[in-house]
Amino acid sequence: MMSKKLKMYSLALLVVLLNILSAIVLKTLADTTPKVSFLVIGFSIMALLNLFRMITWYFANRNFPLSQFHPLTSLIFPAMLLVAWAYGEKIGFFQISGALLISAGIVLMGKNNVEEQG
């Protein structure tokens, strides 16, 4: 059986992953010549991804304190830098520094043990 902390981390990772996939679909749509059928398919995929993300948030909010779960989803910011880099965008010192600060904040906020409050 999965520990409560591992469940929380897994749900947070799923939220981040769904958010990244949605952003990739939107970026792909924005970078192509729009065809109606392509847009409909793309927006349908985005809608499904966001529906799954909302369902994941629902279960997370039922089972974990918002003050612990929500900061974990901030991993989207450092992860999105990797996506931008994969698309060939230039990543500068300030973006990297900001991502490191966010990551450090997540680690500091995660020092509170989930089992103590759950």
Secondary structure, DSSP 4 states (H G I P E B T S, - for coil): ---HHHHHHHHHHHHHHHHHHHHHHHHHHHTS---HHHHHHHHHHHHHHHHHHHHHHHHHHHHS-HHHHHHHGGGHHHHHHHHHHHTT----HHHHHHHHHHHHHHHHHTTS-HHHH-
